[in-house]
Amino acid sequence: MFFLALTPNIDDETRKMMVNRIVFYSMIIMLVSLFAGHLILSFFWYFNGCFASRGWLSSDFCGLESLK
């Protein structure tokens, strides 16, 4: 809905092309971030069980617990 509101004067074919490009670039950015984060954490030998055994939300809670 937000994208449609931003592009009221663009035809549907151009919108599809824009959405495909946005999705592709977003996927590339997320994959690069994932691998870069893994390399950075492995460089510092930081292996926490919270990252390996739990989901994203619970790993946030593990991080908060480790700060206390």
C-alpha positions as CSV (number, residue, x, y, z in Angstrom):
1,M,0.0,0.0,0.0
2,F,2.8,2.4,0.9
3,F,4.5,1.7,-2.5
4,L,1.3,2.3,-4.4
5,A,0.8,5.6,-2.6
6,L,4.3,6.7,-3.6
7,T,3.8,5.8,-7.3
8,P,0.4,7.0,-8.3
9,N,1.3,8.1,-11.9
10,I,3.4,5.0,-12.9
11,D,1.9,2.2,-14.9
12,D,1.7,-1.4,-13.6
13,E,4.5,-2.8,-15.7
14,T,7.0,-0.2,-14.5
15,R,5.9,-0.8,-10.9
16,K,6.5,-4.6,-11.3
17,M,10.0,-3.8,-12.6
18,M,10.7,-1.5,-9.7
19,V,9.4,-4.0,-7.1
20,N,11.5,-6.8,-8.6
21,R,14.6,-4.5,-8.5
22,I,13.8,-3.5,-4.9
23,V,13.4,-7.1,-3.8
24,F,16.6,-8.2,-5.5
25,Y,18.7,-5.4,-4.0
26,S,17.2,-6.0,-0.6
27,M,18.1,-9.7,-0.8
28,I,21.7,-8.9,-1.8
29,I,22.1,-6.5,1.1
30,M,20.7,-9.0,3.6
31,L,22.9,-11.8,2.3
32,V,26.0,-9.7,2.4
33,S,25.2,-8.5,5.9
34,L,24.6,-12.1,7.0
35,F,28.0,-13.3,5.7
36,A,29.8,-10.2,6.9
37,G,28.4,-10.6,10.3
38,H,29.4,-14.3,10.4
39,L,32.9,-13.4,9.3
40,I,33.2,-10.7,11.9
41,L,31.9,-12.9,14.7
42,S,34.2,-15.8,13.7
43,F,37.2,-13.5,13.4
44,F,36.8,-12.6,17.1
45,W,36.0,-16.2,18.0
46,Y,32.6,-15.2,19.4
47,F,30.4,-18.2,19.5
48,N,27.5,-17.8,21.8
49,G,25.0,-20.6,22.3
50,C,22.2,-18.1,22.0
51,F,22.9,-17.6,18.3
52,A,23.1,-21.3,17.5
53,S,20.2,-22.7,19.5
54,R,17.5,-20.1,19.6
55,G,15.6,-17.7,17.3
56,W,16.2,-14.1,16.8
57,L,14.0,-12.8,19.5
58,S,15.3,-15.1,22.2
59,S,18.9,-14.3,21.2
60,D,18.1,-10.6,21.9
61,F,17.0,-11.6,25.4
62,C,20.2,-13.6,25.8
63,G,22.2,-10.5,24.8
64,L,20.3,-8.5,27.3
65,E,20.9,-11.1,30.0
66,S,24.7,-11.1,29.3
67,L,24.9,-7.4,29.8
68,K,23.6,-7.6,33.3
